[in-house]
Amino acid sequence: MARVLVYGTEWCPLTLGFRKYLQQSGIPFELHDVERDPEAEQAVRAMNGGKLKFPMVAVGELEGHWKPGDDARTLKNPRLAELQEALQRYGFTVS
């Protein structure tokens, strides 16, 4: 089953925006704080060539944190249409 992982921080307004959208859309997701979770930070750095950039959203067939080779789409601070397309691709209903 597909999962949605949001990587960011508690204080980041963009991360908060993604959280609110997903909650209001009834889409289950997991929030991973890159400042408090070393594995989340490592996953984000792997997505971005060693750089810590957020928010990042991973959508797809994931077990644990995102890692290279996963059947998932990773998005760096995506626009709403981009996020919706990724969600739909993995079977989520978007509004």
Disulfide bonds with the S-S distance in Angstrom:
none
